[in-house]
């Protein structure tokens, strides 16, 4: 018995299935909608499977093709994965395109019809001349003439090169061309034999009638067992419902060349994954194939590439332009009592008002003080500047007679009535003399504090979102599954992704540092290469985090929700927007366990203090980014291994 799904939500899909497939035959697997072939329990090329990835040609139910690739690029990609020589790829490409009547090899997959795309998928499975072909509905959407041509070629392969072919199909009569068929229903094998022998055995005129009869008998047997569960029933088929699961063995009798393949599913053994197989040393030719694939995808989507270059620049520009600058054009209401009652000769109030910078404060004059106050209360103005009607005379009296009364001092002052809801009032200066600082200046700017953290976080979250989306789309469309079956590992996929994104990220970092340092004059006092290095490491960490998200999610929307939901907590807890010292002790402890905290601190030490790797905070920032990257890399590799 075999279950499918996660441990918290699984369904039984197979009940004691024992399939015997001799070498060099075509085996047709017939079943209801949803019946598809799973490539045996273990990934090809792993310990215990004994069939290398190249020996298997696999065509899944979905097309599983890169839509932006041309037919030729698609074939070259799989040819490189299987370590084929270029001349062999070109030779097979010409033959198979002609055989399956495909259009020009330069035509993109997205421009092909559904039937043509399935034929391209079939070509990819036939490309390396595998010894074992696993085809899921290869003739769907194909006209009868081409369908006959495909079957003729498959029969030719099985007879001349001893290729073993397993096919699922819903066209039951079509399966009569197979040497042997298996009829499945509800995870049980109802019958397995040569098609003509089954027709004669059950005395029916067609294989479809045989299947229908077996389905009725199986349904009646299930209903009887439901009502009489104490009876040891036999459904009069090849399926035994009383199987001792503890004694089932998973047997793989297969060498290269494949002599015979006996497949028995065992729930107990399939639960024990050999994780060493998923962490084997990467193959150079597979990494090269994946790099060329990623480069082709980049070349096909130049607008996305430009977007990746512009987003960091736009984000850091918005930050530098909008954060940490002095307030401008503050709306203030003015009540000038001297103007209401007639200006005196010297008119000191107007002279004082003329000193106000119009770039910073926008003044609106009112003749009624109470009206001005009401407008402030309504939120139309930030405050009221109130000048009493005897302001000029009071100033003169104050200067002539230093011993003035409180009335004179009050009249000679400018009164401000402010809305303080969004202003942080400063504390009175303490009786302390502040000397020249060791680092920074006497007038620090918030933007200099926050900019290093923003640069690190921009690269981190951009890498997270893009990587997560790329992997979940490939997984959803069956592209990753096809790569796994070709023998590709998670490590090889991630290495290729990092190598391609390395050059993109280098340009992103150069643009980011250029705009920050030279255009917005946010000085980086330390080594620019050290700053670029730690930002790059954090970008790799973001890629690994994106891989982790994609390993847990099945839809693009889920990836975006997790990625976007991570941004705000990380920004708050990593000390990017506010010093860690300003947090409660519990939050300061928790902040040590975010992927950005120590990296941001290291970047800040490089930018503001000109520290090098000899300082603990700097090299620990590098160690922190590397450790999180490794952790984010290992966990999804294990998750992918468990879900395969």
Order of alpha helices (4+ residues) and beta strands (2+ residues): beta-beta-beta-beta-beta-alpha-alpha-alpha-beta-alpha-beta-beta-beta-alpha-alpha-beta-alpha-alpha-alpha-beta-alpha-alpha-beta-alpha-beta-alpha-alpha-beta-alpha-alpha-alpha-alpha-alpha-alpha-alpha-alpha
